[in-house]
Amino acid sequence: MVNRKKQCFDYMTSSPDRYNILKEFARENRMKMTDAETILWETLRDFPKPFHFRRQHIIGGFIVDFVCFERQLVIEVDGGYHSEPHQQEEDLSRTESLGRMGFDVIRFTNEQVIENQQEVIREIKEILYNE
């Protein structure tokens, strides 16, 4: 049975003309998360209410790593290629686009998540509980 509420919610946050294509990519991304994404997801999925996170969720024309709609917060976990100038420009454009849609975006590197998970979670909690 299809959960119509979830399906409608997913569709409402995406660009209708790109939804079907992005839906398949999002599904693949969920199946092939990086080690850092997996580590962070294990914590985010059990966050206390009222916060609920979705992973590899479509917003506009993007697939974000994690999103909490209760706070309009997007969390991105960046691999090494995000330090390259071209990718940094794309990341900035993406962050600005998500900002125009009402989302705040925070970024962590794979290394931050893997090596200092407690600090990453502390930063996320600070944003969630202090806004």
Buried (B, 14 or more C-beta within 10 A) or exposed (E): EEEEEEEEBBBEBBBEEBBEEBBEEBEEBBEEBBEBBEBBBEBBEEBEEEBEBBBBBBBBBBBBBBBBBEBBBBBBBBEEEBEEEEBEEEBEEBBEBBEEEEBBBBBBBBEBBBEBBEEBBEBBEEBBEEE
